[in-house]
Amino acid sequence: MISLVLDASTYAGSVAILRNRDVIAEHSLPHASGPVQGTRAEAMMPAIAKALSAASLAPTDLNRIVCGEGPGSFTSLRIAASLAKGFAHSLNIPLYSVSSLLLMAAGAPVNARPIIVAINAMRGEFFVGEFHTSCDSVTETLAARILEESELRRYAENRNAILLVAGSDGAAPRAADVSRVLDSVIDSGPVDLASWEPTYGRLAEAQVKWEKAAGKPLNA
């Protein structure tokens, strides 16, 4: 089974091609300075093409798509989700989603201590997940939450946990790391293409500003 894996939950993104659970090609996108839709959209497609070329595969060789569902950057998540849906629809293959926090934890070394991963949520806050890692599994031990930056390190210290912050010391959700959790992702079943949306974690900054100025919800 050939899988195309995408993640764009941060302003850096990544693409990987797996044959069963083996990574046969991957490509990382350069870190962008902010949510610039054109730049990110233009970068993701060439990254997919490069990964397919490195694996000597064509899009028609793909059997399934796996997409990081977030939480994370609103714009980047929308772009990756749109591409993933487009491939799945045009090739008539299933689309699976994986938590980007889980992806990030899957890239961490096995450790008896808890692993806490954090992705910038803007406004001085972080999306935070806690996981236990072993040689053959990565398990969520506490549900994802949003913490203020000032709380994050204190929270990790209180949990005696290893803290990994996306964008710091090379830490980030990485598409290739889905290989470590692929079985559980597939076991959860494919998403419904018509209704699936990423887990943004919060409203986009632009929507928050509009609602504040208008004094009402955007869809009201």
GULUM-180290 format. One record per atom (N, C-alpha, C): atom name; x, z, y. Coordinates in steps of 0.001 Angstrom, whole numbers, plus 500000, padded with zeros to 6 digits. Layout:
BEGIN
- CA;X;Z;Y
...
***
This chain:
BEGIN
- N;500842;500000;498800
- CA;500000;500000;500000
- C;500876;500000;501249
- N;500598;499085;502140
- CA;501359;498974;503378
- C;500538;499560;504525
- N;501131;500520;505245
- CA;500452;501180;506363
- C;501173;500883;507670
- N;500396;500566;508693
- CA;500908;500501;510061
- C;500497;501795;510747
- N;501469;502518;511285
- CA;501216;503822;511899
- C;501584;503764;513381
- N;500672;504245;514233
- CA;500885;504256;515679
- C;500679;505664;516220
- N;501500;506055;517185
- CA;501196;507271;517942
- C;501633;507079;519382
- N;500752;507424;520307
- CA;501054;507334;521739
- C;500463;508527;522469
- N;500570;509690;521866
- CA;499971;510888;522458
- C;500765;511407;523649
- N;502032;511012;523748
- CA;502851;511371;524900
- C;503212;510084;525636
- N;503969;510200;526718
- CA;504353;509002;527464
- C;505465;508232;526764
- N;505938;508742;525639
- CA;506744;507962;524709
- C;505831;507670;523526
- N;506054;506578;522839
- CA;505217;506240;521692
- C;506092;505784;520544
- N;505494;505590;519384
- CA;506258;505137;518232
- C;505369;504378;517266
- N;506024;503519;516491
- CA;505368;502676;515495
- C;506170;502775;514207
- N;505501;502797;513076
- CA;506197;502801;511792
- C;505425;501970;510781
- N;506160;501423;509833
- CA;505575;500721;508692
- C;505959;501490;507439
- N;504965;501831;506621
- CA;505212;502539;505371
- C;504780;501683;504194
- N;505591;501700;503144
- CA;505162;501169;501846
- C;504909;502382;500964
- N;503659;502624;500653
- CA;503244;503887;500039
- C;503680;505020;500975
- N;504582;505906;500549
- CA;505022;506989;501435
- C;506412;506746;502012
- N;506998;505602;501718
- CA;508356;505315;502177
- C;508332;504564;503507
- N;509100;505041;504463
- CA;509214;504371;505758
- C;510160;503187;505607
- N;509661;501979;505871
- CA;510498;500788;505723
- C;510867;500170;507068
- N;510233;500615;508136
- CA;510596;500160;509483
- C;509960;501097;510497
- N;510632;501275;511619
- CA;510045;502051;512712
- C;510633;501593;514034
- N;509892;501843;515084
- CA;510345;501463;516424
- C;509785;502466;517415
- N;510653;502973;518278
- CA;510235;503937;519294
- C;510148;503262;520649
- N;509143;503657;521426
- CA;508984;503137;522780
- C;509727;504043;523751
- N;510295;503484;524796
- CA;510962;504326;525792
- C;509959;505221;526493
- N;510439;506379;526927
- CA;509578;507325;527624
- C;509180;506755;528975
- N;507879;506740;529240
- CA;507380;506275;530541
- C;507257;507467;531474
- N;507352;507217;532757
- CA;507310;508309;533732
- C;505901;508804;534003
- N;504889;508068;533551
- CA;503509;508468;533785
- C;502566;507525;533094
- N;501266;507763;533209
- CA;500268;506992;532469
- C;499996;505624;533082
- N;500985;504720;533021
- CA;500828;503382;533576
- C;500299;502466;532475
- N;499024;502121;532557
- CA;498362;501439;531454
- C;499011;500107;531112
- N;499293;499272;532108
- CA;499863;497967;531822
- C;501195;498068;531114
- N;502063;498967;531602
- CA;503380;499133;531007
- C;503269;499579;529561
- N;502428;500569;529290
- CA;502310;501088;527936
- C;501667;500065;527005
- N;500637;499380;527458
- CA;499979;498376;526628
- C;500926;497232;526310
- N;501710;496816;527312
- CA;502643;495720;527107
- C;503777;496123;526179
- N;504121;497410;526132
- CA;505218;497875;525284
- C;504791;498072;523839
- N;503550;498469;523611
- CA;503119;498798;522257
- C;503050;497579;521346
- N;502518;496474;521826
- CA;502398;495283;520983
- C;503754;494740;520541
- N;504749;494594;521435
- CA;506068;494166;520970
- C;506694;495141;519977
- N;506429;496438;520146
- CA;506958;497427;519204
- C;506375;497210;517812
- N;505079;496912;517754
- CA;504440;496615;516468
- C;505048;495359;515863
- N;505229;494328;516690
- CA;505807;493070;516203
- C;507224;493278;515680
- N;508021;494087;516389
- CA;509390;494351;515955
- C;509417;495104;514629
- N;508524;496074;514472
- CA;508476;496834;513220
- C;508063;495940;512055
- N;507061;495097;512266
- CA;506641;494167;511212
- C;507769;493210;510856
- N;508470;492702;511863
- CA;509578;491784;511614
- C;510700;492465;510838
- N;511015;493706;511213
- CA;512072;494443;510521
- C;511730;494685;509059
- N;510434;494797;508770
- CA;509980;495010;507391
- C;509713;493698;506663
- N;509934;492566;507364
- CA;509671;491225;506798
- C;508217;491094;506351
- N;507317;491557;507208
- CA;505891;491528;506901
- C;505125;490819;508013
- N;503956;490318;507666
- CA;503009;489764;508630
- C;501832;490724;508755
- N;501063;490655;509830
- CA;499891;491524;509950
- C;498957;491442;508747
- N;498844;490276;508146
- CA;497946;490115;506999
- C;498434;490861;505763
- N;499680;491358;505787
- CA;500193;492151;504660
- C;499748;493610;504738
- N;499190;494012;505873
- CA;498803;495412;506060
- C;497570;495757;505236
- N;497579;496979;504682
- CA;496440;497462;503898
- C;495634;498543;504606
- N;496261;499208;505593
- CA;495547;500248;506332
- C;496301;500543;507624
- N;495578;501128;508563
- CA;496133;501548;509848
- C;495989;503061;509950
- N;497018;503729;510465
- CA;496956;505163;510750
- C;497299;505342;512223
- N;496461;506070;512939
- CA;496661;506238;514383
- C;496665;507717;514760
- N;497654;508117;515539
- CA;497661;509470;516084
- C;496449;509672;516976
- N;495691;510720;516712
- CA;494419;510917;517414
- C;494540;511805;518645
- N;495742;512317;518918
- CA;495897;513256;520012
- C;495819;514688;519508
- N;495706;515639;520421
- CA;495497;515486;521862
- C;496751;515005;522572
- N;496562;514568;523824
- CA;497702;514092;524579
- C;497283;513264;525771
- N;498152;512327;526143
- CA;497934;511487;527316
- C;496686;510628;527151
- N;495730;510781;528051
- CA;494449;510079;527954
- C;494657;508571;527871
- N;495413;508014;528811
- CA;495584;506561;528866
- C;496318;506036;527646
- N;497419;506687;527270
- CA;498205;506225;526128
- C;497408;506296;524833
- N;496634;507368;524659
- CA;495808;507493;523458
- C;494776;506381;523384
- N;494164;506046;524508
- CA;493162;504973;524533
- C;493782;503633;524143
- N;494981;503378;524627
- CA;495651;502115;524314
- C;495952;502025;522825
- N;496557;503083;522257
- CA;496881;503071;520832
- C;495618;502950;519986
- N;494565;503671;520365
- CA;493315;503611;519607
- C;492708;502218;519654
- N;492750;501578;520812
- CA;492200;500221;520940
- C;492965;499237;520066
- N;494288;499354;520060
- CA;495093;498476;519211
- C;494813;498738;517736
- N;494745;500020;517361
- CA;494486;500370;515963
- C;493131;499841;515508
- N;492114;500020;516344
- CA;490784;499500;516008
- C;490798;497982;515904
- N;491525;497341;516816
- CA;491586;495884;516797
- C;492201;495350;515520
- N;493306;495952;515088
- CA;493938;495534;513837
- C;493006;495785;512652
- N;492419;496979;512600
- CA;491551;497322;511472
- C;490353;496383;511397
- N;489761;496080;512548
- CA;488585;495204;512565
- C;488948;493773;512188
- N;489999;493242;512793
- CA;490333;491835;512557
- C;490842;491588;511143
- N;491498;492593;510558
- CA;492038;492446;509206
- C;491096;492994;508138
- N;489993;493628;508586
- CA;489015;494223;507670
- C;489682;495233;506737
- N;490454;496139;507335
- CA;491122;497199;506580
- C;490762;498544;507208
- N;490906;499658;506459
- CA;490485;500959;506985
- C;491446;501513;508030
- N;490884;502322;508916
- CA;491649;503044;509927
- C;491533;504538;509651
- N;492677;505207;509608
- CA;492729;506654;509419
- C;493318;507290;510681
- N;492918;508510;510958
- CA;493467;509214;512118
- C;494232;510448;511661
- N;495226;510832;512463
- CA;496027;512021;512162
- C;496280;512765;513467
- N;496173;514077;513420
- CA;496458;514895;514593
- C;497893;514660;515054
- N;498063;514409;516335
- CA;499416;514223;516870
- C;500211;515527;516842
- N;499534;516656;516906
- CA;500209;517943;516748
- C;500736;518094;515326
- N;499927;517675;514343
- CA;500370;517706;512951
- C;501554;516771;512748
- N;501505;515577;513342
- CA;502632;514642;513249
- C;503914;515283;513760
- N;503808;515970;514871
- CA;504979;516608;515467
- C;505522;517708;514560
- N;504627;518494;513982
- CA;505047;519543;513059
- C;505667;518954;511800
- N;505169;517792;511374
- CA;505698;517146;510171
- C;507144;516711;510350
- N;507581;516558;511590
- CA;508965;516189;511847
- C;509911;517372;511907
- N;509371;518579;511803
- CA;510203;519780;511888
- C;510793;520125;510524
- N;511991;520709;510491
- CA;512571;521147;509216
- C;511719;522243;508575
- N;511795;522325;507261
- CA;511094;523391;506540
- C;511658;524737;506981
- N;510767;525666;507276
- CA;511190;526980;507727
- C;510129;527993;507343
- N;510562;529189;506984
- CA;509601;530231;506613
- C;508826;530734;507827
- N;509392;530587;509009
- CA;508707;531028;510227
- C;507647;530008;510633
- N;506627;530434;511356
- CA;505632;529480;511853
- C;506283;528458;512790
- N;505718;527263;512807
- CA;506142;526215;513726
- C;505044;526042;514771
- N;505371;526245;516028
- CA;504420;526010;517113
- C;504861;524759;517859
- N;503953;523803;517976
- CA;504259;522558;518678
- C;503391;522468;519925
- N;503931;521870;520966
- CA;503225;521816;522247
- C;503391;520445;522887
- N;502282;519899;523385
- CA;502261;518621;524098
- C;501704;518876;525493
- N;502357;518332;526492
- CA;501958;518550;527883
- C;500510;518120;528112
- N;499704;519035;528616
- CA;498302;518744;528924
- C;498074;518555;530419
- N;499175;518550;531209
- CA;499095;518432;532663
- C;498487;519710;533265
- N;498502;519768;534568
- CA;497951;520912;535317
- C;498571;522245;534886
- N;499860;522208;534472
- CA;500544;523429;534088
- C;500130;523988;532750
- N;499552;523157;531888
- CA;499067;523622;530586
- C;499603;522739;529457
- N;499487;523269;528221
- CA;499948;522551;527038
- C;498894;522606;525938
- N;498778;521501;525198
- CA;498044;521511;523937
- C;498978;522125;522901
- N;498497;523107;522156
- CA;499360;523874;521261
- C;498755;523940;519868
- N;499591;523735;518854
- CA;499173;523891;517467
- C;500179;524735;516714
- N;499723;525435;515700
- CA;500616;526263;514875
- C;500501;525833;513419
- N;501652;525720;512748
- CA;501691;525173;511396
- C;502677;525941;510519
- N;502431;525871;509215
- CA;503383;526350;508212
- C;503930;525135;507487
- N;505239;525077;507315
- CA;505857;523941;506631
- C;506468;524380;505308
- N;506379;523499;504329
- CA;507053;523693;503049
- C;507629;522348;502636
- N;508266;522306;501479
- CA;508897;521061;501035
- C;507887;519939;500834
- N;506653;520280;500474
- CA;505685;519233;500139
- C;504402;519285;500961
- N;504372;520101;502029
- CA;503138;520159;502822
- C;503404;520694;504226
- N;502480;520358;505120
- CA;502450;520924;506473
- C;501008;521358;506699
- N;500802;522641;506925
- CA;499451;523191;506982
- C;499187;523841;508330
- N;498061;523491;508939
- CA;497662;524136;510190
- C;497240;525569;509894
- N;497815;526524;510626
- CA;497498;527933;510392
- C;496622;528534;511489
- N;496632;527927;512675
- CA;495728;528334;513749
- C;495227;527083;514450
- N;493946;527081;514799
- CA;493355;525900;515427
- C;494048;525584;516753
- N;494094;524301;517093
- CA;494711;523861;518344
- C;494030;524512;519537
- N;494816;524757;520569
- CA;494300;525417;521762
- C;495075;524938;522983
- N;494605;525300;524158
- CA;495322;525001;525401
- C;495862;526308;525963
- N;497167;526321;526272
- CA;497792;527496;526864
- C;498474;527111;528165
- N;498467;528031;529112
- CA;499225;527818;530333
- C;500716;527866;530017
- N;501489;527142;530817
- CA;502930;527083;530589
- C;503548;528473;530566
- N;503073;529353;531427
- CA;503615;530708;531501
- C;503324;531517;530244
- N;502283;531130;529498
- CA;501905;531859;528284
- C;502616;531345;527044
- N;503081;530101;527098
- CA;503513;529406;525890
- C;504671;530102;525182
- N;505749;530378;525890
- CA;506916;530990;525248
- C;506617;532416;524803
- N;505843;533141;525587
- CA;505467;534496;525190
- C;504638;534458;523908
- N;503738;533485;523818
- CA;502913;533323;522619
- C;503791;533051;521399
- N;504774;532154;521544
- CA;505661;531825;520427
- C;506497;533034;520016
- N;506974;533781;520991
- CA;507763;534976;520684
- C;506927;536007;519943
- N;505698;536205;520373
- CA;504822;537171;519715
- C;504510;536773;518280
- N;504501;535456;518015
- CA;504239;534961;516657
- C;505518;534844;515837
- N;506672;535184;516438
- CA;507976;535000;515786
- C;508098;533574;515257
- N;507733;532628;516104
- CA;507643;531229;515688
- C;508755;530393;516311
- N;509013;529256;515695
- CA;509889;528235;516265
- C;509039;527360;517178
- N;509454;527205;518424
- CA;508680;526451;519412
- C;509302;525080;519640
- N;508484;524037;519493
- CA;508902;522661;519756
- C;507999;522088;520843
- N;508596;521683;521949
- CA;507841;521136;523076
- C;508149;519652;523192
- N;507118;518817;523158
- CA;507311;517367;523244
- C;508063;517006;524517
- N;509088;516168;524363
- CA;509895;515762;525500
- C;511096;516640;525736
- N;511230;517722;524966
- CA;512362;518635;525102
- C;513214;518578;523842
- N;514509;518360;524009
- CA;515451;518307;522879
- C;515030;517287;521831
- N;514446;516181;522275
- CA;514095;515104;521350
- C;512827;515322;520553
- N;512135;516419;520774
- CA;510905;516688;520026
- C;509777;515792;520521
- N;509003;515248;519584
- CA;507849;514404;519928
- C;507107;514058;518653
- N;505819;513774;518747
- CA;505126;513196;517588
- C;505787;511852;517256
- N;506079;511623;515986
- CA;506790;510411;515568
- C;506013;509761;514440
- N;505656;508501;514612
- CA;504804;507814;513637
- C;505360;507896;512224
- N;506673;507772;512076
- CA;507279;507762;510743
- C;507066;509071;509994
- N;506881;510172;510723
- CA;506732;511472;510063
- C;505392;511639;509364
- N;504498;510669;509518
- CA;503239;510730;508766
- C;503509;510659;507269
- N;504674;510153;506876
- CA;505001;510056;505448
- C;504915;511413;504756
- N;505199;512466;505502
- CA;505198;513813;504922
- C;503791;514355;504691
- N;502812;513815;505416
- CA;501436;514318;505317
- C;500452;513209;504960
- N;500968;512067;504496
- CA;500112;510901;504287
- C;498996;511170;503290
- N;499292;511891;502220
- CA;498264;512137;501205
- C;497053;512853;501797
- N;497294;513873;502618
- CA;496167;514615;503200
- C;495417;513762;504216
- N;496136;512898;504932
- CA;495487;511999;505893
- C;494547;511044;505168
- N;495019;510457;504081
- CA;494199;509509;503323
- C;493034;510229;502647
- N;493297;511433;502147
- CA;492231;512193;501476
- C;491086;512532;502429
- N;491371;512604;503725
- CA;490318;512932;504693
- C;489369;511766;504925
- N;489749;510582;504467
- CA;488872;509419;504555
- C;489051;508642;505845
- N;488682;507358;505845
- CA;488808;506530;507043
- C;487778;506905;508098
- N;488081;506573;509330
- CA;487144;506820;510427
- C;486134;505684;510499
- N;485049;505928;511219
- CA;484077;504880;511502
- C;484545;504121;512739
- N;484832;502839;512582
- CA;485408;502060;513677
- C;484513;502031;514909
- N;483223;501999;514702
- CA;482302;501871;515834
- C;482253;503126;516696
- N;482428;504289;516083
- CA;482221;505532;516826
- C;483491;506340;517085
- N;484569;506051;516370
- CA;485756;506903;516487
- C;486417;506788;517850
- N;486795;507928;518387
- CA;487580;508001;519612
- C;488678;509042;519409
- N;489794;508912;520108
- CA;490839;509932;520003
- C;490343;511297;520471
- N;491085;512326;520079
- CA;490813;513683;520543
- C;491637;513895;521805
- N;491023;513644;522948
- CA;491779;513701;524201
- C;492170;515128;524582
- N;491378;516089;524178
- CA;491684;517476;524494
- C;491107;517935;525816
- N;490950;517003;526761
- CA;490366;517325;528053
- C;490039;516021;528763
- N;489311;516112;529867
- CA;488961;514929;530640
- C;490197;514331;531306
- N;490150;513038;531541
- CA;491230;512378;532266
- C;491325;512937;533682
- N;492540;512949;534231
- CA;492769;513476;535582
- C;491890;512777;536615
- N;491751;511454;536482
- CA;490946;510698;537447
- C;489485;511131;537402
- N;488980;511411;536183
- CA;487588;511832;536069
- C;487392;513221;536664
- N;488355;514099;536442
- CA;488264;515446;537010
- C;488190;515377;538534
- N;489043;514544;539138
- CA;489052;514413;540597
- C;487737;513827;541103
- N;487205;512832;540382
- CA;485947;512210;540804
- C;484813;513223;540754
- N;484722;513974;539645
- CA;483639;514940;539495
- C;483738;516056;540536
- N;484984;516450;540866
- CA;485160;517490;541882
- C;484682;516991;543239
- N;485026;515742;543551
- CA;484621;515173;544840
- C;483118;514914;544900
- N;482549;514469;543759
- CA;481129;514117;543730
- C;480228;515322;543521
- N;480799;516387;542972
- CA;480002;517576;542717
- C;479050;517428;541554
- N;479343;516497;540641
- CA;478489;516290;539472
- C;479290;515614;538374
- N;478846;515719;537100
- CA;479523;515023;536013
- C;479468;513513;536203
- N;480472;512808;535705
- CA;480557;511362;535883
- C;479360;510646;535295
- N;478872;511101;534140
- CA;477779;510403;533450
- C;476399;510923;533820
- N;476331;511798;534809
- CA;475026;512367;535187
- C;474182;511344;535931
***
